[in-house]
């Protein structure tokens, strides 16, 4: 969702940041790190992007399935 909080862990530099997500081009497949968080990532770095969800009760939490996307190097 636009403006949700995400975590970016840069595996290459052992650095992390928690920027706010903004809207990009639909279906572009691009991930761009802007603002202060851009100082923690460069093209070619290995990064982990994480978002989080809240469940309203235990049943909803147990039914939730995370989506994992692995992207290979170009």
Buried (B, 14 or more C-beta within 10 A) or exposed (E): EEEEEBEBBBEEEEBBBEBEEEEEEEEEEEEEBEEEBEEBBEEEBEBEEEEEEEEEEEEEEEEEEEEEEEEEEE
